[in-house]
Amino acid sequence: INYRLSQHAIFPAQIEDCKAAVRWLRANAGKYRLDPDRFGAWGASAGGHLVALVGTSGDVKEFDVGENLGVSGRVQAVCDWFGPTDMVQMSKFPGPMKHDAPESPESLLVGGPIQENLAKAAKANPITYVSKDDPPFLIMHGDKDPLVPLNQSELLEAALKKAEVEVQLHVVPGAGHGFGGAENQGLVSKFFAKHLKK
């Protein structure tokens, strides 16, 4: 699915678009021969942030705007590859990116410097909405990621565990901001097969 980027619209436009797409797919499931009860979401980096938010905000009506409002925007499984979560915490870890700068991706997303927009940052944080009825999560993150610190995935994992949501964090040794390979792809395939196949 696609969504508006921060240069076109600030948050929550992105999650509104994602949830609208899920609702559209579910509303048109019969036409496209989809199983409306078995939707999974998988994204990397900014996409990882959004799939995590789709997963934890299933019961958040605030983000439901547009068409097909009578249809659920929930998904049944989430695979988050190195997505940001608590963006206020990102600058606490050394790296080449200045996360608190006004021109950082995080600041552009919320429409101003991230540390001066704490309420908006909290609204964009998937952890804010974690609850026990969230779908299972597979989180994957490289331990050498220079752009999104590993702690972002660790914070999400901890919050999901606390809520007793099924979650697995797989740290990819030596990987930076992006990875592939048969082993990592296989983990994703097995995860979605376990939770989505009949």
C-alpha positions in Angstrom: 0.0 0.0 0.0 1.0 3.6 -0.4 0.8 6.7 1.9 1.5 10.4 1.8 5.1 11.3 2.7 6.0 14.0 5.2 6.8 16.5 2.4 3.2 16.2 1.4 1.4 16.0 4.7 2.3 15.7 8.4 1.2 13.0 10.8 -1.4 11.5 11.2 -2.0 11.6 7.4 0.3 8.5 6.9 -1.5 6.2 9.3 -4.9 7.5 8.1 -3.8 6.4 4.6 -2.6 3.0 5.7 -5.7 2.2 7.7 -7.9 3.4 4.8 -6.0 1.0 2.5 -6.6 -1.9 4.9 -10.3 -1.0 5.1 -10.5 -0.8 1.3 -8.9 -4.1 0.8 -11.2 -5.7 3.4 -14.3 -4.0 1.8 -13.2 -5.4 -1.6 -12.0 -8.7 -0.4 -14.7 -10.7 -2.3 -13.9 -9.0 -5.6 -10.1 -9.7 -5.3 -10.5 -13.1 -3.7 -8.8 -12.1 -0.4 -9.5 -13.6 3.0 -10.7 -10.5 5.0 -9.8 -12.3 8.3 -6.2 -12.9 7.4 -4.4 -9.6 6.7 -0.7 -9.1 7.5 1.4 -5.9 7.4 5.1 -5.8 6.7 7.2 -2.7 6.3 10.8 -1.4 6.7 12.1 1.8 8.2 9.3 4.4 7.9 7.1 1.5 6.6 8.1 -0.4 9.7 6.9 2.5 11.9 3.6 2.5 10.1 2.9 -1.2 10.1 3.7 -1.2 13.9 1.2 1.6 14.2 -1.4 -0.2 12.1 -0.9 -3.2 14.4 -1.3 -1.3 17.7 -4.0 1.2 16.7 -6.6 -1.3 15.6 -8.9 -0.1 18.2 -8.1 3.6 17.7 -11.0 5.3 15.9 -9.2 8.6 15.7 -7.2 7.5 12.7 -10.2 6.1 10.8 -11.1 8.8 8.2 -12.3 8.5 4.7 -14.2 5.7 3.1 -15.4 2.2 4.4 -15.7 3.4 8.0 -17.9 0.5 8.8 -15.1 -2.0 8.0 -12.3 -2.9 10.3 -8.8 -1.5 9.7 -7.2 -4.2 11.9 -4.5 -6.6 10.7 -3.8 -10.1 12.1 0.0 -10.1 12.0 2.7 -7.5 11.8 6.3 -7.7 10.6 8.3 -4.6 11.5 11.8 -4.2 10.0 13.8 -1.5 11.9 11.0 1.0 12.2 11.2 4.0 14.6 8.8 3.9 17.6 9.6 6.4 20.4 11.2 9.1 18.3 11.9 11.3 21.3 14.4 8.6 22.5 16.3 8.3 19.2 18.8 11.1 19.9 20.0 9.3 23.1 22.0 6.9 21.0 25.1 7.9 19.0 24.9 8.0 15.2 25.4 10.1 12.2 21.8 11.4 12.1 20.7 14.4 14.3 17.2 13.2 15.2 16.3 16.3 17.1 17.2 18.7 14.3 14.3 20.6 12.7 15.0 19.0 9.3 15.3 15.4 10.6 12.8 12.9 9.2 11.2 12.6 12.7 10.7 16.4 13.0 9.3 16.7 9.5 6.8 13.9 10.2 5.3 15.7 13.2 5.6 19.2 11.7 8.3 20.7 14.0 11.4 19.8 16.1 10.7 16.5 17.8 11.7 17.5 21.3 9.4 20.6 21.1 6.5 18.5 19.9 6.3 15.8 22.5 2.5 15.3 22.4 2.6 14.9 18.6 5.5 12.5 18.9 3.6 10.4 21.4 0.6 10.3 19.1 2.9 9.0 16.3 4.4 6.3 18.7 3.1 2.8 18.2 3.9 2.1 21.8 1.2 4.6 22.9 -1.5 2.3 21.7 -0.3 -1.1 22.7 -3.0 -3.3 24.2 -3.4 -7.0 24.9 -5.6 -7.5 21.8 -2.9 -6.4 19.4 -1.8 -9.0 16.7 1.4 -11.0 16.9 4.6 -9.1 16.0 7.8 -10.1 14.4 10.4 -7.3 14.8 13.7 -7.5 13.0 16.6 -5.0 13.4 20.3 -4.8 12.6 22.6 -4.3 15.6 24.7 -1.8 13.5 21.8 0.3 12.3 23.2 3.9 12.0 19.9 5.6 11.3 17.3 3.9 13.6 18.8 2.8 16.9 18.2 -0.8 17.9 16.6 0.5 21.1 13.5 1.5 19.0 12.7 -2.1 18.4 13.6 -3.1 22.0 11.2 -0.5 23.4 8.4 -1.8 21.2 9.2 -5.4 22.1 9.1 -4.6 25.9 5.8 -2.8 25.6 4.2 -5.7 23.7 5.5 -8.2 26.1 4.2 -6.2 29.1 0.8 -6.3 27.4 1.2 -10.1 26.9 1.1 -9.7 23.1 3.0 -12.4 21.2 6.2 -10.8 19.9 9.6 -12.0 18.7 12.6 -9.6 18.3 15.2 -10.9 15.9 18.4 -8.9 16.0 20.4 -9.3 12.8 24.1 -9.4 13.7 26.3 -6.9 11.8 23.3 -5.5 9.8 22.9 -1.8 9.2 19.8 0.1 8.0 18.6 -2.7 5.7 19.2 -6.3 5.2 17.9 -9.3 3.2 19.1 -12.8 2.7 17.3 -16.2 2.6 17.5 -16.7 6.4 15.8 -13.3 7.2 13.2 -13.7 4.4 12.5 -17.2 5.7 11.8 -16.0 9.2 9.2 -13.6 7.7 7.6 -16.3 5.6 7.3 -18.7 8.5 5.9 -15.9 10.7 3.1 -15.0 8.3 2.5 -18.7 7.5 2.0 -19.4 11.2 -0.5 -16.6 11.7 -2.3 -16.2 8.4 -2.5 -19.6 6.7 -5.4 -21.8 7.3 
